[in-house]
């Protein structure tokens, strides 16, 4: 956290989730994986018990899978969003900032699920239909 020129302050909240082989979160065919979240929140000066909050969040996601049947697959990308709110300071700045960050993380997680994973799933299934859908020709 640091002081702002406008009599407010700025805080930064960082989240890193390691899902690689060396991390404790390995699941399935995941070889490499990381979730990096950067949340920077600017808090304006209090006026009549209310403060203005400006949250800028960036999520960077990368993963690589490796399986004999499907081969190696890599997916990575980032998404950035901004949220502005005027909130009462009665519960304190930390409560307000925490609620905003939790809400933003949920929205970004859903966006990544729909955009990256949904579109990727759609493209992969179009290019390589699942084996139970593929009609096999009889042996000649």
Number of C-alpha atoms within 10 A of each C-alpha: 11 10 12 14 9 9 10 16 16 17 16 14 14 11 10 12 14 15 19 18 14 10 12 10 13 15 10 8 13 19 19 18 21 18 16 15 21 17 22 20 23 21 23 19 16 14 10 8 10 14 19 17 23 19 21 18 22 19 20 16 18 15 17 16 17 15 12 7 6 9 8 13 12 13 13 13 11 15 14 13 13 13 14 13 13 13 17 16 17 10 9 10 15 11 12 18 22 12 12 19 21 11 12 20 17 11 13 20 13 13 14 19 13 13 12 16 14 12 13 14 13 12 12 11 12 10 9 12 12 10 8 7 9 9 7 8 6 5 4 3
